[in-house]
Amino acid sequence: MMPSQWRKGMAATFLVFGASLSAEEILRLPIGDPARRDRDAAVVLDAITDTGSGAVLTPSELPGKLTDVRLLLVGEEHTDMDSHAVERRVIEELHRAGRHVLVGLEMYPYTAQSALDDWSAGKLSEDAFLESSHWYKHWGYNWFYYRDIFLFARENRLRVFGVNAPREVVSAVRKKGFQGLTPEEAAHIPTKIDTGSADHMRLFRASFEDASFHAGMSEEQWQAMLNAQCTWDATMAFQALHALEQDADPKAILVVLVGAGHVEYGLGIERQARQWFAGRIASIIPVPVADVHQKPVRAARASYANFLWGVPPEGDPLFPDLGVSTRPVEGQPRLEVINVEKDSPGQHADVRDGDVLVSLDGTPLPDRETLARVMAAKRWGDASVLVVRRGEDTVSLRLLFRREAGGSAAKAP
């Protein structure tokens, strides 16, 4: 399996572009819960393994294992439809079993709650919701990866909650440290954030590190990156628990949909939540039964999650991606390219680091929200014209959104 979309997103945020450990190595780290870290649990396609007991469950049996759980974390791969099918099925089965289900979303900061409430109440069409909630600003992944989950929530009047921190605040933590935050920035995150877990640092470095990159990284830089990660985790834990506290049903369960890296080994959101919550927390992570080379994945460390849901190997994303990371140009409504992913449509079209994006198919690209919204209309097989500023020149590039055997994008002729 390729590095997870969570790890790719983190890499783009932190400018870490080295190779990570293989997916199987990440699954087998001897970290996390001491009672489970020294043994393995089976990964079974279309079944759920309880890593505490080793029992293999059907989806309808899962709610019976969660009767005393108030906070349930479901780790996802953002562009893998099987991950999202697992998320919806978990919510469906809990709802069918009579649980009062709330849904927490990494995709939105808690400051976007008004639009989410309007969606839950059935007040907004899909288009109005995407616009008013700024889906493509806050998240950027194609709406259709998540649409079925949101429709189920609205149809059954399940409240959905943004639990994330504003992205710019997390970035400020990495750049300035906690002491350097302005009062306005600090107000968005909890006053207690645990950044001292050796296991978490081991997982974090294993996810991103290669020998050449690590040679250029100081311990202070690694810690600054981990501090930002812990800020995400702690804020999502704090806001999820706040949503639970505000609900009148003492047996309500909040299901948090979040990248697997925030769930793995209980070191992310769960560890941070323990600062404020003594109740039972559980985790579910979909695990592909084979890697990108079709090598079988038959087991994972039992401490990886409370429940392992075996899913098919991850294939190409359902929707194309440009394959570039960008940052705003200071003082201008423009985006500068800071990384071009190997074998992506962007690389094959000759997009380069330092290019400034001007337009895509005639639509100006002043910000990431606009870029993500325009890209959401693209499908595999399409062709587009990307205009960039390269130094003093304006260059038109032909993009081909095509796949090849092995998962690489086609080069433009």
C-alpha positions as CSV (number, residue, x, y, z in Angstrom):
1,M,0.0,0.0,0.0
2,M,1.2,3.5,-0.8
3,P,1.8,5.8,2.2
4,S,-1.6,6.9,3.5
5,Q,-3.3,10.1,2.4
6,W,-3.0,11.2,5.9
7,R,0.7,10.9,5.7
8,K,0.7,12.7,2.3
9,G,-1.3,15.5,3.8
10,M,1.0,15.8,6.8
11,A,4.0,15.8,4.4
12,A,2.6,18.6,2.4
13,T,1.9,20.6,5.5
14,F,5.3,20.1,7.1
15,L,7.3,20.0,3.8
16,V,8.5,16.4,4.6
17,F,8.9,14.6,1.4
18,G,11.1,11.6,2.3
19,A,10.0,8.0,2.1
20,S,8.2,6.5,5.0
21,L,8.3,2.9,6.3
22,S,6.1,0.5,4.4
23,A,2.5,0.1,5.5
24,E,3.2,-3.3,6.9
25,E,6.0,-2.0,9.0
26,I,3.8,0.8,10.4
27,L,1.2,-1.9,11.2
28,R,3.7,-4.0,13.2
29,L,5.4,-1.4,15.5
30,P,5.7,-2.7,19.2
31,I,4.1,0.5,20.7
32,G,0.8,1.5,22.2
33,D,-1.2,-0.4,24.8
34,P,1.2,-2.6,26.8
35,A,-1.4,-5.4,27.1
36,R,-1.5,-5.7,23.3
37,R,1.8,-4.4,21.9
38,D,3.6,-7.8,22.0
39,R,1.1,-9.8,20.0
40,D,-0.6,-9.7,16.6
41,A,-4.2,-9.7,15.5
42,A,-5.6,-11.2,12.3
43,V,-6.7,-9.0,9.3
44,V,-9.6,-10.6,7.6
45,L,-11.3,-9.3,4.4
46,D,-14.8,-8.0,5.0
47,A,-14.6,-8.9,8.7
48,I,-13.8,-7.1,12.0
49,T,-11.2,-8.4,14.4
50,D,-11.5,-7.5,18.0
51,T,-7.8,-7.1,18.9
52,G,-8.5,-7.6,22.6
53,S,-10.1,-11.0,22.4
54,G,-9.1,-12.1,18.8
55,A,-12.8,-12.7,18.0
56,V,-13.8,-12.1,14.3
57,L,-17.1,-10.2,14.0
58,T,-19.7,-9.2,11.5
59,P,-20.7,-5.6,11.2
60,S,-24.0,-6.2,12.9
61,E,-22.2,-7.7,15.9
62,L,-20.0,-4.6,16.3
63,P,-22.5,-2.5,18.3
64,G,-22.7,-5.2,21.0
65,K,-19.0,-4.6,21.6
66,L,-19.4,-0.9,22.0
67,T,-22.3,-0.6,24.5
68,D,-20.2,1.3,27.0
69,V,-18.2,3.3,24.5
70,R,-18.9,7.0,24.3
71,L,-16.1,8.1,22.0
72,L,-15.4,6.0,18.9
73,L,-12.5,6.9,16.6
74,V,-12.7,5.6,13.0
75,G,-9.4,6.0,11.0
76,E,-9.7,6.6,7.3
77,E,-7.6,6.9,4.1
78,H,-9.1,10.1,2.7
79,T,-9.3,9.0,-1.0
80,D,-10.1,5.4,-0.4
81,M,-13.8,4.6,-0.9
82,D,-13.6,1.4,1.2
83,S,-12.6,3.5,4.2
84,H,-15.6,5.7,3.7
85,A,-17.9,2.6,3.3
86,V,-16.6,1.4,6.6
87,E,-17.3,4.7,8.2
88,R,-20.9,4.8,7.0
89,R,-21.5,1.1,7.9
90,V,-20.3,1.8,11.5
91,I,-22.7,4.7,11.8
92,E,-25.5,2.7,10.3
93,E,-25.1,-0.3,12.5
94,L,-24.9,1.8,15.7
95,H,-28.0,3.7,14.6
96,R,-29.8,0.5,13.7
97,A,-28.9,-0.9,17.2
98,G,-30.7,2.1,18.8
99,R,-27.7,4.1,19.8
100,H,-28.0,7.9,19.8
101,V,-25.2,8.7,17.3
102,L,-23.3,11.9,16.9
103,V,-20.7,12.3,14.1
104,G,-17.4,14.2,14.6
105,L,-15.5,15.5,11.6
106,E,-11.8,16.1,11.1
107,M,-12.9,17.8,7.8
108,Y,-14.2,20.9,9.6
109,P,-12.8,23.2,12.3
110,Y,-15.2,23.7,15.2
111,T,-15.8,27.3,14.0
112,A,-17.8,26.0,11.1
113,Q,-20.6,24.5,13.3
114,S,-23.4,26.8,12.2
115,A,-23.4,25.4,8.6
116,L,-23.1,21.8,9.9
117,D,-26.2,22.4,12.2
118,D,-28.1,23.7,9.2
119,W,-27.2,20.6,7.2
120,S,-28.2,18.2,10.1
121,A,-31.6,20.0,10.3
122,G,-32.2,19.6,6.5
123,K,-32.1,23.4,5.8
124,L,-29.5,23.3,3.1
125,S,-29.2,21.7,-0.4
126,E,-25.9,20.0,-1.1
127,D,-24.6,22.9,-3.2
128,A,-25.6,25.4,-0.6
129,F,-24.0,23.4,2.1
130,L,-20.7,23.0,0.3
131,E,-20.6,26.8,-0.3
132,S,-21.7,28.0,3.1
133,S,-19.5,25.5,5.0
134,H,-16.5,26.1,2.7
135,W,-15.9,22.4,2.2
136,Y,-13.2,23.0,-0.4
137,K,-11.5,25.5,1.8
138,H,-11.4,23.4,5.0
139,W,-10.8,20.0,3.4
140,G,-10.2,20.0,-0.3
141,Y,-10.9,16.3,-1.0
142,N,-13.7,15.6,-3.5
143,W,-17.1,15.8,-1.8
144,F,-18.2,12.6,-3.4
145,Y,-15.8,10.6,-1.3
146,Y,-17.9,11.6,1.8
147,R,-21.4,12.3,0.3
148,D,-23.1,9.1,1.3
149,I,-22.1,9.6,5.0
150,F,-23.4,13.2,5.0
151,L,-26.7,12.1,3.3
152,F,-27.2,9.3,5.9
153,A,-26.6,11.8,8.7
154,R,-29.1,14.3,7.3
155,E,-31.8,11.7,6.4
156,N,-31.7,10.4,10.0
157,R,-31.2,13.7,11.7
158,L,-27.8,12.8,13.2
159,R,-25.9,15.9,14.3
160,V,-22.5,16.4,12.8
161,F,-19.8,18.4,14.5
162,G,-16.6,20.0,13.3
163,V,-13.9,19.1,15.8
164,N,-10.7,20.3,14.2
165,A,-8.6,23.4,14.9
166,P,-8.3,26.1,12.3
167,R,-5.5,25.1,10.0
168,E,-3.6,28.4,10.4
169,V,-3.5,27.9,14.2
170,V,-1.8,24.5,13.8
171,S,0.7,26.0,11.4
172,A,1.4,28.8,13.9
173,V,2.2,26.2,16.6
174,R,4.8,24.6,14.3
175,K,6.3,27.9,13.3
176,K,6.2,29.8,16.6
177,G,5.7,27.3,19.3
178,F,3.0,27.4,22.0
179,Q,4.6,30.4,23.7
180,G,4.7,32.4,20.5
181,L,0.9,32.2,19.8
182,T,-1.2,35.3,19.9
183,P,-4.0,35.3,22.5
184,E,-6.4,35.0,19.5
185,E,-4.6,31.9,18.2
186,A,-4.2,30.3,21.6
187,A,-8.0,30.6,22.2
188,H,-8.6,28.0,19.5
189,I,-6.7,25.2,21.2
190,P,-6.8,23.5,24.6
191,T,-4.7,24.8,27.4
192,K,-3.4,21.2,28.0
193,I,-1.6,19.4,25.1
194,D,0.5,16.4,25.8
195,T,3.6,16.4,23.5
196,G,5.8,14.1,25.5
197,S,5.0,10.6,24.3
198,A,8.1,8.7,23.2
199,D,5.8,6.1,21.4
200,H,4.1,8.9,19.5
201,M,7.4,10.4,18.4
202,R,8.5,6.9,17.2
203,L,5.3,6.5,15.2
204,F,5.6,10.0,13.8
205,R,9.2,9.6,12.7
206,A,8.5,6.1,11.3
207,S,5.7,7.6,9.2
208,F,7.9,10.2,7.5
209,E,11.5,9.6,8.0
210,D,14.2,8.4,5.6
211,A,17.9,8.4,6.2
212,S,18.7,11.3,3.9
213,F,16.0,13.5,5.2
214,H,16.6,12.8,8.8
215,A,20.2,13.8,8.4
216,G,19.0,17.4,7.8
217,M,16.5,17.5,10.6
218,S,17.2,18.6,14.2
219,E,15.5,17.2,17.2
220,E,13.9,20.6,17.7
221,Q,12.4,20.5,14.2
222,W,11.0,17.0,14.8
223,Q,9.5,18.2,18.1
224,A,8.0,21.3,16.5
225,M,6.3,19.1,13.9
226,L,5.1,16.7,16.6
227,N,3.8,19.6,18.6
228,A,1.6,20.6,15.6
229,Q,0.3,17.1,15.3
230,C,-0.5,16.9,19.0
231,T,-2.3,20.3,18.6
232,W,-4.6,18.7,16.0
233,D,-5.1,15.6,18.2
234,A,-5.8,17.5,21.4
235,T,-8.2,20.0,19.8
236,M,-10.2,17.2,18.1
237,A,-10.3,15.3,21.4
238,F,-11.4,18.4,23.3
239,Q,-14.1,19.5,20.8
240,A,-15.4,15.9,20.5
241,L,-15.8,15.6,24.3
242,H,-17.4,19.1,24.4
243,A,-20.0,17.9,21.8
244,L,-20.7,14.8,24.0
245,E,-21.1,16.9,27.1
246,Q,-23.6,19.2,25.4
247,D,-25.9,16.3,24.4
248,A,-28.7,15.4,26.8
249,D,-28.3,11.6,26.3
250,P,-25.8,10.2,28.7
251,K,-25.4,7.1,26.5
252,A,-24.8,9.0,23.2
253,I,-21.9,7.9,21.2
254,L,-19.8,10.3,19.1
255,V,-18.1,8.7,16.1
256,V,-15.1,10.7,14.9
257,L,-14.2,10.3,11.3
258,V,-10.5,11.2,11.0
259,G,-7.3,10.2,9.2
260,A,-5.8,6.9,10.5
261,G,-2.7,8.7,11.7
262,H,-4.7,10.4,14.4
263,V,-6.0,7.0,15.6
264,E,-3.1,4.5,15.2
265,Y,-1.9,2.8,18.4
266,G,-4.1,5.1,20.6
267,L,-1.4,7.7,20.5
268,G,-3.3,10.6,18.8
269,I,-6.8,11.7,19.8
270,E,-7.3,8.9,22.3
271,R,-4.2,9.8,24.3
272,Q,-5.1,13.5,24.4
273,A,-8.7,12.8,25.4
274,R,-7.5,10.9,28.5
275,Q,-6.6,14.3,30.0
276,W,-10.3,15.1,30.3
277,F,-12.2,11.8,30.0
278,A,-12.2,8.6,32.0
279,G,-14.8,6.7,30.0
280,R,-14.2,4.0,27.5
281,I,-12.8,5.0,24.1
282,A,-12.5,2.6,21.2
283,S,-10.9,2.7,17.8
284,I,-11.6,1.1,14.4
285,I,-9.2,1.3,11.4
286,P,-9.8,-0.3,8.0
287,V,-6.7,-2.3,7.0
288,P,-6.1,-3.4,3.4
289,V,-5.5,-7.1,3.1
290,A,-2.7,-6.6,0.6
291,D,-0.2,-3.8,-0.2
292,V,0.3,-2.0,-3.4
293,H,2.5,-4.9,-4.7
294,Q,-0.2,-7.4,-3.8
295,K,1.8,-8.8,-1.0
296,P,-0.8,-10.2,1.6
297,V,-1.3,-8.4,4.9
298,R,-2.6,-11.0,7.2
299,A,-2.0,-9.4,10.6
300,A,-1.3,-6.2,12.5
301,R,0.0,-5.4,15.9
302,A,-2.9,-5.9,18.3
303,S,-2.3,-2.4,19.8
304,Y,-2.8,-0.8,16.4
305,A,-6.5,-0.3,17.1
306,N,-9.3,-1.9,19.1
307,F,-10.9,-3.2,15.9
308,L,-9.3,-4.0,12.6
309,W,-11.7,-4.0,9.6
310,G,-10.2,-5.9,6.6
311,V,-10.8,-4.1,3.3
312,P,-9.6,-4.7,-0.3
313,P,-6.2,-3.3,-1.3
314,E,-6.2,0.4,-1.9
315,G,-6.3,1.2,-5.6
316,D,-6.1,4.5,-7.6
317,P,-8.2,7.3,-6.2
318,L,-11.7,7.5,-7.6
319,F,-11.1,11.1,-8.7
320,P,-8.0,12.7,-10.1
321,D,-5.7,15.0,-8.3
322,L,-3.3,17.6,-9.7
323,G,-0.5,16.3,-7.5
324,V,1.0,19.6,-6.3
325,S,1.3,21.2,-2.9
326,T,1.0,25.0,-2.7
327,R,1.2,27.9,-0.3
328,P,-0.3,31.4,-0.6
329,V,1.9,34.1,-2.0
330,E,2.2,36.7,0.7
331,G,0.2,39.8,-0.1
332,Q,-1.2,38.4,-3.3
333,P,-4.3,36.3,-4.3
334,R,-2.0,33.6,-5.8
335,L,-0.7,30.1,-5.0
336,E,3.0,29.1,-5.3
337,V,3.9,25.5,-6.0
338,I,6.1,24.1,-3.2
339,N,6.2,20.4,-4.2
340,V,5.2,18.3,-7.2
341,E,4.4,14.7,-6.5
342,K,6.2,12.1,-8.5
343,D,4.3,10.5,-11.4
344,S,1.4,12.9,-10.9
345,P,-0.5,14.8,-13.7
346,G,1.3,17.9,-12.5
347,Q,4.7,16.4,-12.9
348,H,4.0,15.0,-16.3
349,A,2.7,18.4,-17.4
350,D,6.0,20.0,-16.2
351,V,4.6,21.9,-13.3
352,R,7.7,23.0,-11.3
353,D,8.5,24.1,-7.7
354,G,8.2,27.9,-7.6
355,D,5.5,28.1,-10.3
356,V,2.7,30.5,-9.4
357,L,-0.7,29.2,-10.4
358,V,-2.7,31.6,-12.6
359,S,-5.7,29.7,-13.9
360,L,-7.2,26.2,-14.7
361,D,-9.3,26.0,-17.8
362,G,-9.8,29.7,-17.7
363,T,-10.8,29.9,-14.0
364,P,-8.5,32.1,-11.9
365,L,-6.9,30.4,-9.0
366,P,-6.6,32.9,-6.1
367,D,-6.7,30.4,-3.3
368,R,-6.7,26.7,-2.4
369,E,-10.5,26.6,-2.0
370,T,-11.0,27.7,-5.7
371,L,-8.3,25.2,-6.9
372,A,-10.0,22.3,-5.0
373,R,-13.5,23.3,-6.2
374,V,-12.3,23.4,-9.8
375,M,-10.5,20.1,-9.5
376,A,-13.6,18.5,-8.0
377,A,-15.2,18.6,-11.4
378,K,-12.4,16.7,-13.1
379,R,-12.6,13.0,-13.9
380,W,-10.1,10.5,-15.1
381,G,-9.7,10.9,-18.9
382,D,-10.2,14.7,-18.9
383,A,-7.6,17.1,-20.2
384,S,-7.1,20.7,-18.9
385,V,-5.0,23.7,-19.5
386,L,-3.1,25.1,-16.5
387,V,-1.6,28.5,-16.8
388,V,1.4,29.4,-14.5
389,R,3.8,32.2,-13.9
390,R,7.4,31.0,-14.1
391,G,9.7,33.9,-13.3
392,E,8.8,36.6,-15.8
393,D,7.1,34.2,-18.2
394,T,3.5,33.0,-18.4
395,V,3.4,29.4,-19.4
396,S,0.4,27.2,-20.5
397,L,0.7,23.6,-19.6
398,R,-1.5,20.7,-20.8
399,L,-2.7,18.4,-18.1
400,L,-3.9,14.9,-18.8
401,F,-5.8,13.1,-16.1
402,R,-5.0,9.5,-17.0
403,R,-3.9,6.4,-15.2
404,E,-1.4,3.8,-16.3
405,A,-0.7,0.3,-15.2
406,G,1.1,0.6,-11.9
407,G,-0.8,3.7,-10.9
408,S,1.2,6.5,-12.5
409,A,-0.3,9.3,-14.5
410,A,0.1,9.7,-18.2
411,K,2.5,12.1,-19.7
412,A,1.2,14.8,-22.0
413,P,2.5,14.4,-25.6
